[in-house]
Amino acid sequence: MAQDIRVNSTQMWRGMPFALIGTVCSAQIPDHAVLLNPTAPLDSIRIARSGPELHAVGRTPAGFIHYARSVDGGRTWPVRELPLAWAQALGDVVTDGPDVHIAVSVWWAGPFVISSRDRGATWTPGVRVSQDSNSMTAPEPRLHQAGQVLNVVWREQRAGGAVWANRSTDGGRTWQAQDQQLGPGAATALITEPIVVALGAEMHVFWARLTAPPATLYQRSIDGGATWLPAPRELSPVPLLRAVGDLNLLLVVDTDGQIRRSNDRGITWSAVGGHGITHVADLAITGPHVLLVGRRGTSLPNDVLLQSSNDGGDSWLAVPYSVPQWRSVAVTARTTIDAGFVHFAFTSDQLPLPGVVIQTDDFGAHWRLLDGDAGRGLWTAPDGALVLAKTGANGTDVRAWVLEGHTHAGVGSAGGGGHVPWLVGGRLAGIGRRFFLVIGGAPGGSVGGLFTSFQPLVDQPFGGARLYLQQPIVTTPLLTNGGVGVPAVGMAEVLIAVPNDPAIAGQVLRSQAFVLDPTVGDGYVATPALESWVR
């Protein structure tokens, strides 16, 4: 069953203009920001997530690979700067349950994969992927995981071709004796780094040939990298800029701003028009929602254009949203299931603002500026939890914090059969939107209550459980489903509506659920606490 509670508000948000985005004063770093690199600067950061676990990997200018871990969605980072290896380039980081894998590369030895099989607690030495690799001039190996099957795709100019792949079926312990040649042709051809869009066992690989005749090339495997197309397909006579995909939908944009789409997993492709942006900078996709960012031209002053589609590119907003811009800026698109984000990273630190993030809660009709210093970047998870990494102007700090989403805190108490109930959040906790909290693992057919408060968390005994909320507390009654009295089968969902009030942005709603359980001494069980970060 579901209940609906509403946060009190009297002011409705109707949208905000951003004509002065380049002159906004630098915001304060939130109190819950965590410094990921206390001792060494980092050139790059990769983040992977499995449930509430976040794995962040960076590379120092000297080449050392450092690792950080959070088990509560980025709220805290008890492990930071754990040294794992030395490499000349850092590729992808992937995770699936207890397994975490990092792709790196070393010149004249090619790609390696470093693995943990206990959620980052311990790590194996790097395993060499290719026995034939001997030269990688600009290596950032792409890595995809589907259970115990790992695939690495990389660019390397050697006899016979310049794009290669290798496959492991035992979680990265061993690799095929011979590399798979994805792009047959002259090894001297100048190509871009490959882009991999992976959808389960399907892998779609795109790259651009820059030497005459230029082209955007495409390869595909539908069996986890076991077999590939006999030869790459040419999608465009113009070099590739970006490729994204979700579900059965694939989108590719070239350097001329032309978008091509496949609705059948890469079998056929068609042109996409109507978006009105001639100089595309980036695009992102989640489900049917597509976010496109670009510019009016190539010289300053140069407005940034934001365009959105909710049907996979069939239709777009009548007019792109325009952000006047007169500074040199790199623009990046990010999407989640119910929101879109654009990260502005200013290339000049003459002004105090190294970067900002703007967000849309209605997929392009309105945009608003988010608080916080976004100089280093923005990271989004498929389920909406966000982590923002930052460096100040001319600085080397990398601070991570939860921008929006849900994080856990504390522990619950066990009920019948030793089962501890859980509490999770779904969808983003954004202003003007609804999100929901789900209680599970509780006794079936039982009465309970969801406690919510905007006050900071505390930790105090409450019978055999811990109470993490403090007054004022709002209690919402609930009834779990499932067989009456059956341990751990009961679930309940509570909907929460956040008003369109900019004053709500930045607040944190703390929640904890209690459910009656006559099989334990106190007569009830408790979930851990959950913090929902509102933006």
ZIURVEN-V796748 format. One record per pair of residues at least 24 apart in sequence whose C-alpha atoms are under 10 Angstrom apart, sorted by the first residue. I is the first residue (numbers start at 1). GAP is how many residues later the second one is. Records with the same first field share a line. If there is no record, write none. Layout:
I=GAP / GAP
This chain:
1=477 / 478 / 479 / 480 / 490 / 491 / 492 / 493
2=434 / 435 / 436 / 476 / 477 / 478 / 490 / 491 / 492 / 493
3=433 / 434 / 473 / 474 / 475 / 476 / 489 / 490 / 491 / 492 / 493
4=430 / 432 / 472 / 489 / 490 / 491 / 492 / 493
5=429 / 431 / 469 / 470 / 471 / 489 / 490 / 491 / 492 / 493
6=428 / 489 / 490 / 491 / 492 / 493
7=489 / 490 / 491 / 492 / 497 / 502
8=489 / 490 / 491 / 493 / 496
9=489 / 490 / 491 / 492 / 494 / 495
10=489 / 490 / 491
11=488 / 489 / 490 / 491 / 492 / 493
12=419 / 420 / 487 / 488 / 489 / 490 / 491
13=353 / 355 / 418 / 419 / 486 / 487 / 488 / 489 / 490
14=352 / 353 / 354 / 418 / 486 / 487 / 488
15=345 / 346 / 350 / 351 / 352 / 353 / 354 / 485 / 487
16=350 / 351 / 352 / 353
17=304 / 305 / 306 / 349 / 350 / 351 / 352
18=304 / 305 / 306 / 307 / 340 / 349 / 350 / 351
19=284 / 303 / 304 / 305 / 306
20=303 / 304 / 305 / 306
21=302 / 303 / 304 / 305 / 323 / 332 / 334 / 335 / 336 / 337 / 348
22=301 / 302 / 303 / 304 / 305 / 307 / 322 / 324 / 329 / 330 / 331 / 332 / 333 / 334
23=304 / 328 / 329 / 330
24=327 / 328 / 329 / 331 / 332 / 345
25=326 / 327 / 328 / 348
26=325 / 326 / 327 / 328 / 329 / 330 / 345 / 346 / 347 / 348 / 366 / 367
27=325 / 326 / 329 / 343 / 344 / 345 / 346 / 347
28=343 / 344 / 345
29=342 / 343 / 344 / 345 / 361 / 363 / 370 / 371 / 372
30=341 / 342 / 343 / 369 / 370 / 371 / 372 / 373 / 476
31=370
32=42 / 43 / 44 / 367 / 368 / 369 / 370
33=41 / 42 / 43 / 44 / 354 / 355 / 356 / 357 / 365 / 366 / 367 / 368 / 369 / 370
34=40 / 41 / 42 / 43 / 44 / 46 / 355 / 364 / 365 / 366 / 367 / 368
35=42 / 45 / 354 / 355 / 362 / 363 / 364 / 365 / 366
36=30 / 31 / 32 / 33 / 41 / 42 / 43 / 44 / 45 / 353 / 361 / 362 / 363 / 364
37=29 / 30 / 31 / 43 / 44 / 45 / 359 / 360 / 361 / 362
38=42 / 43 / 358 / 359 / 360 / 361
39=42 / 357 / 358
40=24 / 26 / 41 / 356 / 357 / 358
41=350 / 354 / 355 / 356 / 357
42=24 / 349 / 354 / 355 / 356
43=47 / 353 / 355
44=45 / 46 / 47 / 332 / 354
45=45 / 46 / 47 / 48 / 331 / 332 / 344 / 353
46=44 / 45 / 46 / 47 / 48 / 56 / 333
47=45 / 46 / 47 / 48 / 332 / 333 / 334 / 340
48=44 / 45 / 46 / 47 / 48 / 52 / 53 / 54 / 331 / 332 / 333
49=24 / 25 / 44 / 45 / 46 / 47 / 48 / 51 / 331 / 332 / 333 / 336
50=44 / 45 / 46 / 47 / 48 / 49 / 50 / 69 / 331
51=44 / 45 / 46 / 330 / 332
52=333 / 354 / 355 / 356 / 372
53=42 / 44 / 45 / 66 / 67 / 354
54=41 / 65 / 66 / 333
55=24 / 38 / 39 / 40 / 45 / 46 / 64 / 65
56=24 / 25 / 37 / 344
57=24 / 25 / 26 / 27 / 33 / 34 / 35 / 36 / 45
58=25 / 32 / 33 / 340
59=24 / 26 / 27 / 28 / 29 / 30 / 31 / 45
60=26 / 27 / 28
61=27
62=24 / 25 / 26
63=24 / 25 / 26 / 27
64=24 / 25 / 26
65=24 / 25 / 37 / 39
67=53
68=52
69=50 / 51 / 52
70=50
71=48 / 336 / 337 / 338
72=334 / 335 / 336 / 337 / 338 / 458 / 459
73=312 / 313 / 314 / 328 / 329 / 332 / 333 / 334 / 335 / 336
74=311 / 312 / 313 / 314 / 326 / 327 / 328 / 329 / 331 / 332 / 333 / 334
75=312 / 325 / 326 / 327 / 328 / 331 / 332 / 333 / 334 / 456
76=324 / 325 / 326 / 331 / 332 / 333
77=323 / 324
79=41 / 42
82=38
84=30 / 31 / 38 / 39 / 40 / 41 / 42
85=29 / 38 / 40 / 41
86=40
87=24 / 25
88=48 / 50 / 51 / 52
89=47 / 49 / 50 / 51 / 52
90=49 / 50 / 51 / 52
91=48 / 49 / 50 / 51 / 52 / 61 / 63
92=48 / 49 / 50 / 51 / 52 / 60
93=49 / 50 / 51 / 52
94=49 / 50 / 51 / 52 / 56
95=24 / 25 / 49 / 50 / 51 / 52
96=49 / 50 / 51 / 52
97=50
99=46 / 48 / 49 / 72
100=45 / 71
101=25 / 42 / 43 / 44 / 49 / 70 / 71
102=24 / 39 / 40 / 41
103=24 / 26 / 37 / 38 / 39 / 40 / 41 / 49
104=24 / 35 / 36 / 37 / 38 / 39
105=24 / 31 / 33 / 34 / 35 / 36 / 49
106=27 / 28 / 29 / 30 / 31 / 33 / 34
107=26 / 27 / 28 / 29 / 30 / 31 / 32
108=24 / 25 / 26 / 27 / 28 / 29
109=24 / 25 / 26 / 27
110=24 / 25 / 26 / 27 / 29 / 30 / 31 / 44 / 45 / 46
111=25 / 28 / 29 / 30 / 31 / 32 / 41 / 42 / 43 / 55
112=29 / 40 / 60
113=28 / 30 / 37 / 39 / 59 / 60
114=58 / 59
115=56 / 57 / 58
116=55
117=54
124=49
126=46 / 47
127=45 / 46 / 47 / 48
128=44 / 45 / 46 / 47
129=36 / 37 / 38 / 39 / 43 / 44 / 45 / 46 / 47 / 48 / 49 / 50
130=34 / 35 / 36 / 37 / 45 / 46 / 47 / 48 / 49 / 50
131=44 / 45 / 46 / 47 / 48
132=26 / 45 / 46 / 47
133=24 / 25 / 31 / 46
134=24
136=26
138=54 / 55
139=54
140=53 / 54
141=24 / 52 / 53 / 54
142=51 / 52 / 53 / 54 / 55 / 63
143=24 / 53 / 55
144=52 / 53 / 54 / 55 / 56 / 57 / 59 / 80 / 81
145=24 / 26 / 27 / 53 / 55 / 56 / 79
146=25 / 52 / 53 / 54 / 55 / 56 / 78
147=24 / 53 / 54
148=24 / 25
149=52 / 75 / 76 / 77
150=25 / 74 / 75
151=24 / 52 / 73 / 74 / 75
152=27 / 44 / 73
153=26 / 27 / 28 / 29 / 40 / 41 / 42 / 43 / 52 / 72
154=28 / 39 / 40 / 41 / 42
155=27 / 28 / 36 / 37 / 38 / 39 / 52
156=31 / 32 / 35 / 37
157=28 / 29 / 30 / 31 / 32 / 33 / 34
158=27 / 28 / 29 / 30
159=25 / 26 / 27 / 28 / 29
160=24 / 25 / 26 / 27 / 28
161=24 / 25 / 26 / 27 / 28
162=24 / 25 / 26 / 27 / 28 / 29 / 30
163=24 / 28 / 29 / 30 / 31 / 42 / 44
164=30
165=60
166=59 / 60
167=57 / 58 / 59
168=56 / 57 / 58
169=55 / 56 / 57
180=45 / 46 / 47 / 48
181=47 / 49 / 50
182=36 / 37 / 38 / 46 / 47 / 48 / 49 / 50
183=24 / 34 / 35 / 36 / 47 / 48 / 49 / 50
184=46 / 47 / 48
185=46
189=25
190=24
191=24 / 25 / 26 / 48 / 49
192=24 / 47 / 48 / 49
194=24 / 46 / 49
195=45 / 46 / 47 / 48 / 49
196=24 / 47 / 48 / 49
197=46 / 47 / 48 / 49 / 53 / 54
198=24 / 26 / 46 / 47 / 48 / 49
199=25 / 46 / 47 / 48 / 49 / 50 / 66
200=24 / 47
201=24 / 25
202=63
203=25 / 62 / 63
204=24 / 39 / 40 / 41 / 46 / 61 / 62
205=27 / 38
206=26 / 27 / 28 / 29 / 34 / 35 / 36 / 37 / 38 / 46
207=25 / 27 / 32 / 33 / 34 / 35 / 36
208=26 / 27 / 28 / 29 / 30 / 31 / 32 / 33 / 46
209=25 / 28 / 29 / 30 / 31
210=28 / 29 / 30
211=28
212=25
213=24 / 25 / 26
214=24 / 25 / 26
215=24 / 25 / 39
216=24 / 25 / 36 / 37 / 38 / 39
218=48
219=47
220=45 / 46 / 47
221=45
222=43
235=25 / 33 / 34 / 35
236=24
241=39 / 40 / 41 / 42
242=38 / 39 / 40 / 41 / 42
243=39 / 40 / 41 / 42
244=38 / 39 / 40 / 41 / 42 / 46
245=39 / 40 / 41 / 42 / 43 / 45 / 67
246=38 / 39 / 40 / 41 / 42 / 43 / 44 / 66
247=38 / 39 / 40 / 41
248=39 / 40
249=36 / 37 / 38 / 39 / 63 / 64
250=35 / 62
251=32 / 33 / 34 / 39 / 61 / 62
252=31
253=27 / 28 / 29 / 30
254=25 / 26 / 27
255=24 / 25 / 26
256=24
257=24 / 25 / 37
259=54
260=53
261=51 / 52 / 53
262=50
263=49
271=42
272=40 / 41 / 42 / 43
273=40 / 41 / 42 / 43
274=39 / 40 / 41 / 42 / 43 / 44 / 45
275=31 / 32 / 33 / 34 / 38 / 39 / 40 / 41 / 42 / 43 / 44 / 45
276=29 / 30 / 31 / 40 / 41 / 42 / 43 / 44
277=27 / 28 / 29 / 30 / 42 / 43
278=27
279=25 / 26
280=24 / 25 / 26 / 51
281=24 / 49 / 50 / 51 / 52
282=24 / 48 / 49 / 50 / 51 / 52 / 60
283=24 / 25 / 48 / 49 / 50 / 51 / 52 / 59
284=24 / 48 / 49 / 50 / 51 / 52 / 56 / 57 / 58
285=24 / 25 / 27 / 48 / 49 / 50 / 51 / 52 / 55
286=24 / 26 / 48 / 49 / 50 / 51 / 52 / 53 / 54 / 96 / 97
287=24 / 25 / 48 / 49 / 50 / 51 / 95
288=24 / 25 / 26 / 49
289=24 / 46 / 47 / 48 / 49 / 50 / 51 / 74
290=26 / 43 / 44 / 45 / 46 / 50 / 73
291=25 / 42 / 43 / 44 / 48 / 49 / 50 / 51 / 72 / 73
292=24 / 28 / 40 / 41 / 42 / 48 / 50 / 72
293=27 / 28 / 29 / 38 / 39 / 40 / 41 / 49
294=26 / 28 / 37 / 38 / 39
295=27 / 28 / 29 / 30 / 36
296=26
299=27 / 29
300=25 / 26 / 27 / 28
301=24 / 25 / 26 / 27
302=24 / 25 / 26 / 27
303=24
304=25 / 27 / 40
306=27 / 36 / 57 / 58 / 59 / 61
307=56 / 57 / 58
308=32 / 52 / 54 / 55 / 56 / 57
309=54 / 55
310=52 / 53 / 54
316=48
317=46 / 47 / 48
319=45 / 46
320=44 / 45
321=43 / 44 / 45 / 46
323=44
327=24
329=25 / 26
330=25
331=24 / 26
332=25 / 45 / 46
333=24 / 45
334=25 / 44 / 45 / 46 / 47
335=24 / 25 / 28 / 44 / 45 / 46 / 47 / 49
336=44 / 45 / 46 / 47 / 48 / 49 / 50 / 91 / 92
337=44 / 45 / 46 / 47 / 90 / 91
338=24 / 25 / 45 / 46 / 89 / 90 / 92 / 95 / 96 / 97
339=24 / 25 / 45 / 88 / 89 / 91 / 94
340=24 / 27
341=26 / 27 / 28 / 29 / 37 / 38 / 39
342=25 / 27 / 36
343=31 / 32 / 33 / 34 / 35 / 36
344=30 / 31 / 32 / 33 / 34
345=29 / 30 / 31 / 32 / 33
346=28 / 29 / 47
347=28
348=45 / 46
349=26 / 43 / 44 / 45
350=43 / 44
351=42
352=40 / 41 / 42
353=39 / 40
354=36 / 37 / 38 / 39 / 40 / 41
355=35 / 36 / 37 / 38
357=31
359=71 / 176
360=70
361=67 / 69 / 70 / 71 / 72 / 174
362=70 / 71
368=134 / 167
369=166
370=33 / 135 / 136 / 165
371=32 / 134 / 135 / 164
372=29 / 31 / 134
373=26
374=25
376=24
378=25
379=24
380=24 / 25
381=24
382=45
383=42 / 43 / 44 / 45
384=41 / 42 / 43 / 44 / 45
385=40 / 41 / 42 / 43 / 44 / 147 / 148
386=42 / 147
402=130 / 131 / 132
403=103 / 130 / 131 / 132
404=24 / 25 / 26 / 101 / 102 / 103 / 104 / 128 / 129 / 130 / 131
405=24 / 25 / 30 / 103 / 126 / 127 / 128 / 129 / 130
406=31 / 102 / 103 / 104 / 124 / 125 / 126 / 127 / 128
407=103 / 122 / 123 / 124 / 125 / 126
408=102 / 103 / 120 / 121 / 122 / 123 / 124
409=48 / 50 / 59 / 101 / 102 / 103 / 118 / 119 / 120 / 121 / 122
410=47 / 48 / 49 / 56 / 57 / 58 / 102 / 117 / 118 / 119 / 120
411=54 / 55 / 56 / 57 / 115 / 116 / 117 / 118
412=52 / 53 / 54 / 55 / 100 / 101 / 102 / 113 / 114 / 115 / 116 / 117
413=50 / 51 / 52 / 53 / 101 / 107 / 111 / 112 / 113 / 114 / 115
414=27 / 28 / 50 / 51 / 74 / 103 / 106 / 110 / 111 / 112 / 113
415=26 / 27 / 28 / 72 / 73 / 100 / 101 / 102 / 103 / 104 / 105 / 106 / 107 / 108 / 109 / 110 / 111
416=26 / 27 / 69 / 70 / 71 / 72 / 101 / 102 / 103 / 104 / 108 / 109
417=69 / 70 / 71 / 102 / 103
418=69 / 70 / 102
419=24 / 68 / 69 / 70 / 106
420=67 / 68 / 105 / 106 / 107 / 108
421=66 / 67 / 68 / 69 / 70 / 92 / 93 / 94 / 104 / 105 / 106 / 107
422=66 / 69 / 90 / 91 / 104 / 105 / 106 / 107 / 108
423=27 / 68 / 69 / 70 / 88 / 89 / 90 / 103 / 104 / 105 / 106 / 107
424=69 / 87 / 88 / 103 / 104 / 105 / 106 / 107 / 108
425=68 / 69 / 70 / 86 / 105 / 106 / 107
426=67 / 69 / 106
428=104 / 105 / 106 / 107
429=67 / 68 / 69 / 76 / 78 / 79 / 80 / 103 / 104 / 105 / 106
430=67 / 68 / 69 / 70 / 74 / 75 / 76 / 102 / 103 / 104 / 105
431=66 / 67 / 68 / 69 / 70 / 71 / 72 / 73 / 74 / 75 / 103 / 104
432=65 / 66 / 67 / 68 / 69 / 70 / 72 / 103
433=63 / 64 / 65 / 66 / 67
434=61 / 62 / 63 / 64 / 65
435=59 / 60 / 61 / 62 / 63 / 97
436=57 / 58 / 59 / 60 / 61
437=55 / 56 / 57 / 58 / 59 / 74 / 75 / 76 / 93 / 95
438=53 / 54 / 55 / 56 / 57 / 75
439=39 / 41 / 51 / 52 / 53 / 54 / 55 / 73 / 74 / 75 / 76 / 88
440=40 / 41 / 48 / 49 / 50 / 51 / 52 / 53 / 73 / 87
441=39 / 46 / 47 / 48 / 49 / 50 / 51 / 86
442=38 / 39 / 40 / 43 / 44 / 45 / 46 / 47 / 48 / 49 / 50 / 71 / 72 / 73 / 74 / 75 / 82 / 83 / 84 / 85
443=37 / 38 / 39 / 40 / 41 / 42 / 43 / 44 / 45 / 46 / 47 / 48 / 72 / 73 / 74 / 75 / 76 / 81 / 82
444=35 / 36 / 37 / 38 / 39 / 40 / 41 / 42 / 43 / 44 / 45 / 46 / 47 / 48 / 71 / 72 / 73
445=34 / 35 / 36 / 37 / 38 / 39 / 40 / 41 / 42 / 44 / 45 / 46 / 47 / 70 / 71
446=32 / 33 / 34 / 35 / 36 / 37 / 38 / 39 / 40 / 44 / 45 / 46 / 69 / 70 / 71 / 72 / 78
447=30 / 31 / 32 / 33 / 34 / 45 / 67 / 68 / 69 / 70 / 77
448=27 / 28 / 29 / 30 / 31 / 32 / 44 / 65 / 66 / 67 / 68 / 69 / 76 / 77 / 78
449=25 / 26 / 27 / 28 / 29 / 30 / 63 / 64 / 65 / 66 / 67 / 77
450=24 / 25 / 26 / 27 / 28 / 42 / 43 / 44 / 61 / 62 / 63 / 64 / 65 / 76 / 77
451=24 / 25 / 26 / 59 / 60 / 61 / 62 / 63 / 78
452=24 / 57 / 58 / 59 / 60 / 61 / 77 / 78 / 79
453=55 / 56 / 57 / 58 / 59 / 78
454=53 / 54 / 55 / 56 / 57 / 77 / 78
455=52 / 53 / 54 / 55
456=52 / 53 / 54 / 75
457=52 / 53 / 54 / 72 / 73 / 74
462=60 / 64
463=58 / 59 / 60 / 61 / 62
464=56 / 57 / 58 / 59 / 60 / 61 / 62
465=49 / 57 / 59 / 60 / 61 / 62 / 63
466=46 / 59 / 60 / 61 / 62 / 63
467=45 / 46 / 47 / 59 / 60 / 61 / 62
468=42 / 43 / 44 / 60 / 61 / 62
469=41 / 42 / 43 / 60
470=40
473=37 / 38
474=37
475=36 / 37 / 38
476=37
477=36 / 37 / 38
478=35 / 36 / 37
479=36 / 37
480=35 / 36
485=31 / 32 / 33 / 34
486=31
487=30 / 32
490=25
498=36 / 37
502=33
503=32
504=30 / 31
505=28 / 29 / 30
506=27 / 28 / 29
507=25 / 26 / 27 / 28
508=24 / 25 / 26 / 27
509=24 / 25
